[in-house]
Amino acid sequence: MKKKSISKAQQILSEADASLLDLVDHVLNKGVFIEGEVLLGLADVDLVYLRLSALLCAADRLTET
Amino acid sequence: MTDTNGTATYVYCLLSARRTPPPTRRPRGLAGTGPVRALDVDDGLRLIVADAPLSRYGTEPIEQHLRDLGWVSSCALAHERVVEHFARHGTVIPMKLFTLFAGDDRAVDHVRRSLKRVRRVLTRVSDRQEWGVRLRLDEQRALRQRMATEGKSTGAVGGTAFLVRKQRERQAVQDVAKDARVEADRLYSALARRADDARRQTPAQAGTGTTVVLDAAFLVPIRRAAAFRAAVKAAAAALERRGFDLTLTGPWPPYNFVGDST
C-alpha cells in the first residue's frame, strides 16, 4: 500500500485544511508577548515557518482544484 | 534545563478577569501535560499554565519534533483550544506555542516585572478580536481575463502577428502584477479603517500560478465584527471576478497585537 509512506504533513495537506495551517502559523509565528525560558532555537522556528509557508501555498492550490 | 526528569511550567495565556474561571470543563491542553491551572499574578490577572514534562517539552525534544508538522499541528490545536476557552471568561493575552518556564515562580515573576506593559496591552485588546485576511491572485486566470477583454488579434499575420501577441502578453503580465499591488493596498487601507489596528505581513511568495498579494491581520472591536465581515464579503465578490481570491479567518485571539513592537 502506498498509503503508508504518506507523511503527517502530507496528510494534513491532502485534507487541504488550510485553516489548521493558519492556526499553526498563528500560534507559532506571530507576536511574542513573553519569551519563555526553555527557548526554541530561532533557526528551527524559521524552518517550521518556511515549511508552513510552502504548505499554505500548496493548500491554496489544492483547494482551487 | 537539561534535567529531563523534571517538569517545566507551560504558559498558555494571561487572563484578565474579575473571577477565577471554574476548574471544570477546561480543555486538556498539550499531550502529556498536567491539568490546566490558573496562577495569581496580580489583581484580576492570572497566568493559565500546566506542568510539562521536560522529557517531552524540553528544548531538545521540541527541536527534534519541530520538523514533524503533524506533531506541531496537534500541539497548536491543543494550545489554541485552551486559549479560546479562557478568552470566553475575560480578556486574554495569548502566548506563543511552547512558551515554557523553569517553574511557576519564574513565570509569575516574569510577568510581574512587566505589569505596566501587560496593562497597556490588555487595554488595547480588550473587547476586540483578530481577523486574518489573505488576498491571492491566480495569475493565469487574471491574464486570461485581461487578454480576453482586450480583444483578439489586430488582423496582422505571420511573424508580425506573433511579435505583437508576445508583446501584448508581456504587457499584460506587468499590468496584472501592478493591478494586484494596487488592489492589495486599497483593500488593506479600506479594512484598516474599519479596525482599531492592523498589521501587514510580507506576503509569502507562493509557488507557480498563485501569488499571495496581501496577508494581513486586523484588530476589530467585537461590536463591529459583523460590519467588518460584511465589508470583506463585499470586497471578495468584486475581486473574485478579476482573478483574485479573498479569504477571511477568525475570530482569533489577538496573536498579532501583543508583540513587542506594538
Interface residues (C-beta under 8 A of the other chain):
Chain A: S7 K8 A9 Q11 I12 A18 S19 L20 L21 D22 L23 V24 H26 V27 L28 K30 G31 V32 F33 I34 E35 G36 E37 V38 L39 L40 G41 D44 V45 L47 V48 R51 L52 S53 A54 L55 L56 C57 A58 D60 R61 E64
Chain B: M1 A8 V11 L14 L54 Y57 G58 T59 I62 E63 L66 R67 D68 L69 G70 W71 V72 S73 A76 L77 H79 E80 I93 P94 M95 K96 L97 F98 T99 L100 F101 A102 R106 H110 V111 S114 V121 G132 R136 D138 A204 A206 G207 G209 T210 V212 A217 D245 T247 T249 W252 P254 Y255 N256 F257 V258 G259 D260 T262
